């Protein structure tokens, strides 16, 4: 297991997400040929309701509206971080309540595009049943009040698969409480092996190209 003493800084995470909007919009325009890009605003009633359903952006593609969930990480680990518990053990992660049509997953210099229907089917039918809650309770018990991670092996469809469990300890400065967010990292190769296509685009010299 690998501990990290620092607590997760929610405010810093929000700033990090917002800092990538221009590049992410470039992906929507140049790669997906989006005719319109509308970001949901948490400060409005409609926007707040959409964000609670994991919808961050509304795109118009070929005349139809596509609801998009955006995720962003500061490094490319060649995997998808899936939140299993937003607040362990009582609140499930974003994928279980998501009403988005597609996931746009951004890392430095790359964008991954995944259809949510296939991702949710993989999660609900294959991944989640293979993840015992003891994986996360041991992280909480072994590393209280800190971030941590550990390698795990699970059996999915009769096959042993190596994944990584991630714990983020949240303690906002505004005193709104403290909680653990528990996630699992799934390599993109594993997703594709289990029927979840991953479309990758590379961003170079201020331009996106399909890879």
Helices and strands as residue ranges (DSSP letters): E 2-4, H 10-18, H 21-30, E 36-39, H 45-52, E 57-61, E 64-72, E 79-87, E 91-92, H 94-97, E 102-107, E 110-115, H 116-122, I 123-127, G 128-130, H 134-142, E 147-156, E 159-171, E 178-187, H 188-193, E 199-204, E 207-210
